[in-house]
Amino acid sequence: MGGMSDVRLQLLARELEAGQQAKVFNAPEGLGRWGLMLHRWHTRRALLQLTDDELRDVGLSWEQARLEGQKPFWKD
């Protein structure tokens, strides 16, 4: 999935449900600005490609995955 563990996704889902701004910092160490943006782009695209069963496994609804997956790569 490109760096997002099941635990992190479950925590993200809880934060989204609570209406909080979710901050998940799971990018590999040592990435520069462009590397971080590329990492976000890849992981968000992967999130949009998950099946309903995979989303259920990580505790996210389709709507939550869509909201996160459609964020621009330059935004946290």
N, CA, C and O of each residue as an XYZ file, in Angstrom:
304
protein
N       0.823     -1.186      0.000
C       0.000      0.000      0.000
C       0.866      1.249      0.000
O       0.320      2.352     -0.015
N       2.132      1.137      0.015
C       2.952      2.323     -0.105
C       3.224      3.039      1.201
O       3.339      4.265      1.211
N       3.331      2.313      2.302
C       3.747      2.949      3.532
C       2.677      3.184      4.575
O       3.013      3.577      5.692
N       1.420      2.969      4.281
C       0.381      3.199      5.286
C      -0.010      1.874      5.916
O      -0.582      1.010      5.252
N       0.296      1.712      7.192
C      -0.047      0.481      7.877
C      -1.526      0.475      8.237
O      -2.187      1.514      8.227
N      -2.035     -0.717      8.555
C      -3.437     -0.846      8.954
C      -3.739      0.005     10.178
O      -4.795      0.632     10.251
N      -2.830      0.032     11.131
C      -3.045      0.802     12.356
C      -3.160      2.286     12.032
O      -4.054      2.965     12.539
N      -2.276      2.786     11.204
C      -2.324      4.207     10.844
C      -3.616      4.554     10.115
O      -4.193      5.618     10.344
N      -4.071      3.669      9.243
C      -5.314      3.933      8.530
C      -6.514      3.915      9.475
O      -7.447      4.700      9.307
N      -6.494      3.034     10.457
C      -7.583      3.006     11.434
C      -7.588      4.278     12.268
O      -8.652      4.831     12.549
N      -6.413      4.747     12.666
C      -6.333      6.003     13.411
C      -6.802      7.173     12.557
O      -7.494      8.067     13.045
N      -6.427      7.167     11.291
C      -6.872      8.213     10.383
C      -8.393      8.203     10.265
O      -9.023      9.260     10.275
N      -8.985      7.018     10.154
C     -10.438      6.916     10.045
C     -11.117      7.479     11.285
O     -12.121      8.183     11.176
N     -10.585      7.179     12.450
C     -11.167      7.708     13.691
C     -11.076      9.225     13.743
O     -12.022      9.891     14.165
N      -9.935      9.778     13.315
C      -9.776     11.230     13.312
C     -10.726     11.887     12.320
O     -11.294     12.941     12.605
N     -10.898     11.268     11.159
C     -11.817     11.821     10.170
C     -13.249     11.795     10.682
O     -14.005     12.744     10.471
N     -13.623     10.707     11.356
C     -14.967     10.609     11.916
C     -15.191     11.663     12.993
O     -16.297     12.184     13.137
N     -14.149     11.975     13.743
C     -14.262     12.951     14.820
C     -14.218     14.381     14.276
O     -14.393     15.333     15.038
N     -13.990     14.543     12.987
C     -13.964     15.869     12.385
C     -12.656     16.604     12.593
O     -12.590     17.817     12.394
N     -11.624     15.897     12.988
C     -10.329     16.525     13.219
C      -9.528     16.517     11.926
O      -9.763     15.696     11.039
N      -8.586     17.433     11.833
C      -7.652     17.421     10.715
C      -6.633     16.322     10.985
O      -5.856     16.417     11.935
N      -6.629     15.306     10.179
C      -5.758     14.158     10.385
C      -4.335     14.479      9.934
O      -4.125     14.996      8.836
N      -3.382     14.175     10.772
C      -1.973     14.346     10.447
C      -1.307     12.989     10.562
O      -1.093     12.494     11.668
N      -0.980     12.388      9.443
C      -0.300     11.101      9.440
C       1.030     11.307      8.741
O       1.091     11.559      7.538
N       2.079     11.196      9.513
C       3.407     11.381      8.975
C       4.077     10.021      8.881
O       4.682      9.547      9.842
N       3.966      9.408      7.735
C       4.528      8.080      7.570
C       5.460      7.991      6.367
O       5.776      6.896      5.902
N       5.890      9.119      5.875
C       6.800      9.120      4.737
C       8.177      8.634      5.183
O       8.570      8.853      6.329
N       8.896      7.989      4.303
C      10.244      7.536      4.648
C      11.118      8.701      5.087
O      10.965      9.825      4.609
N      12.027      8.419      5.993
C      12.943      9.449      6.498
C      13.830      9.975      5.384
O      14.192      9.239      4.466
N      14.171     11.230      5.468
C      15.142     11.825      4.568
C      14.590     12.333      3.249
O      15.354     12.734      2.372
N      13.283     12.321      3.097
C      12.715     12.840      1.852
C      12.753     14.356      1.854
O      12.475     14.994      2.869
N      13.090     14.912      0.739
C      13.013     16.357      0.576
C      11.582     16.750      0.237
O      10.675     15.917      0.262
N      11.395     17.994     -0.072
C      10.059     18.505     -0.385
C       9.432     17.753     -1.557
O       8.275     17.340     -1.482
N      10.193     17.574     -2.645
C       9.646     16.900     -3.825
C       9.414     15.424     -3.568
O       8.442     14.846     -4.055
N      10.303     14.817     -2.806
C      10.117     13.409     -2.460
C       8.867     13.182     -1.632
O       8.148     12.204     -1.838
N       8.605     14.086     -0.694
C       7.402     13.989      0.129
C       6.149     14.159     -0.721
O       5.173     13.430     -0.548
N       6.176     15.117     -1.634
C       5.017     15.318     -2.509
C       4.774     14.106     -3.402
O       3.628     13.712     -3.621
N       5.848     13.517     -3.914
C       5.721     12.321     -4.747
C       5.181     11.152     -3.926
O       4.351     10.380     -4.406
N       5.652     11.027     -2.697
C       5.155      9.978     -1.796
C       3.653     10.150     -1.555
O       2.900      9.178     -1.610
N       3.219     11.381     -1.288
C       1.793     11.640     -1.074
C       0.983     11.293     -2.314
O      -0.085     10.689     -2.217
N       1.488     11.672     -3.470
C       0.768     11.405     -4.713
C       0.586      9.901     -4.906
O      -0.509      9.448     -5.239
N       1.649      9.126     -4.700
C       1.573      7.672     -4.875
C       0.625      7.025     -3.874
O      -0.195      6.187     -4.251
N       0.729      7.404     -2.606
C      -0.107      6.754     -1.594
C      -1.571      7.138     -1.750
O      -2.454      6.318     -1.498
N      -1.840      8.360     -2.157
C      -3.238      8.771     -2.353
C      -3.843      8.087     -3.571
O      -5.021      7.730     -3.556
N      -3.061      7.902     -4.618
C      -3.555      7.160     -5.794
C      -3.837      5.707     -5.411
O      -4.831      5.127     -5.847
N      -2.961      5.127     -4.595
C      -3.172      3.745     -4.160
C      -4.436      3.629     -3.315
O      -5.164      2.642     -3.425
N      -4.698      4.602     -2.493
C      -5.890      4.599     -1.653
C      -7.155      4.584     -2.509
O      -8.124      3.907     -2.165
N      -7.156      5.311     -3.602
C      -8.319      5.352     -4.490
C      -8.545      4.044     -5.233
O      -9.634      3.813     -5.760
N      -7.542      3.193     -5.282
C      -7.655      1.936     -6.010
C      -8.030      0.750     -5.128
O      -8.169     -0.367     -5.626
N      -8.197      0.975     -3.821
C      -8.559     -0.114     -2.927
C      -9.991     -0.573     -3.178
O     -10.867      0.223     -3.518
N     -10.206     -1.865     -3.004
C     -11.550     -2.420     -3.141
C     -12.344     -2.157     -1.860
O     -11.781     -1.749     -0.844
N     -13.646     -2.393     -1.919
C     -14.488     -2.226     -0.736
C     -14.029     -3.120      0.408
O     -14.026     -2.697      1.564
N     -13.641     -4.357      0.093
C     -13.158     -5.275      1.131
C     -11.868     -4.768      1.770
O     -11.701     -4.856      2.986
N     -10.962     -4.242      0.960
C      -9.704     -3.710      1.494
C      -9.953     -2.481      2.361
O      -9.326     -2.318      3.407
N     -10.860     -1.622      1.928
C     -11.193     -0.447      2.738
C     -11.809     -0.865      4.066
O     -11.497     -0.283      5.105
N     -12.672     -1.856      4.040
C     -13.285     -2.347      5.273
C     -12.216     -2.924      6.205
O     -12.284     -2.746      7.421
N     -11.228     -3.617      5.627
C     -10.142     -4.190      6.432
C      -9.368     -3.122      7.194
O      -8.935     -3.364      8.320
N      -9.189     -1.956      6.604
C      -8.418     -0.887      7.257
C      -9.309      0.101      7.992
O      -8.815      1.060      8.585
N     -10.606     -0.122      7.959
C     -11.514      0.704      8.749
C     -11.881      2.032      8.121
O     -12.195      2.988      8.830
N     -11.846      2.104      6.804
C     -12.211      3.339      6.116
C     -13.451      3.113      5.267
O     -13.642      2.038      4.700
N     -14.279      4.125      5.187
C     -15.406      4.078      4.264
C     -14.920      4.539      2.894
O     -13.840      5.114      2.758
N     -15.739      4.271      1.891
C     -15.391      4.719      0.551
C     -15.294      6.241      0.511
O     -14.410      6.795     -0.144
N     -16.189      6.903      1.200
C     -16.198      8.370      1.215
C     -14.919      8.922      1.863
O     -14.334      9.880      1.357
N     -14.487      8.326      2.972
C     -13.254      8.771      3.629
C     -12.049      8.574      2.717
O     -11.189      9.449      2.614
N     -11.991      7.422      2.056
C     -10.888      7.148      1.139
C     -10.897      8.129     -0.026
O      -9.842      8.595     -0.457
N     -12.086      8.443     -0.534
C     -12.198      9.378     -1.646
C     -11.737     10.773     -1.241
O     -11.016     11.435     -1.988
N     -12.153     11.218     -0.058
C     -11.750     12.547      0.409
C     -10.234     12.650      0.555
O      -9.630     13.635      0.131
N      -9.634     11.644      1.149
C      -8.178     11.659      1.330
C      -7.468     11.476     -0.008
O      -6.481     12.158     -0.285
N      -7.955     10.580     -0.822
C      -7.307     10.267     -2.087
C      -7.364     11.390     -3.110
O      -6.519     11.457     -4.003
N      -8.351     12.273     -2.993
C      -8.478     13.359     -3.949
C      -7.806     14.653     -3.495
O      -7.871     15.663     -4.196
N      -7.173     14.629     -2.346
C      -6.424     15.814     -1.922
C      -5.255     16.048     -2.875
O      -4.651     15.091     -3.360
N      -4.936     17.297     -3.142
C      -3.748     17.571     -3.968
C      -2.483     17.105     -3.225
O      -2.438     17.120     -1.995
N      -1.482     16.700     -3.971
C      -0.262     16.149     -3.366
C       0.481     17.169     -2.519
O       1.290     16.786     -1.673
N       0.233     18.439     -2.721
C       0.968     19.453     -1.956
C       0.314     19.759     -0.618
O       0.870     20.536      0.159
N      -0.838     19.183     -0.318
C      -1.508     19.429      0.964
C      -1.313     18.250      1.903
O      -1.276     17.093      1.486
N      -1.186     18.585      3.202
C      -1.096     17.539      4.231
C      -2.405     16.825      4.340
O      -2.541     15.907      5.150
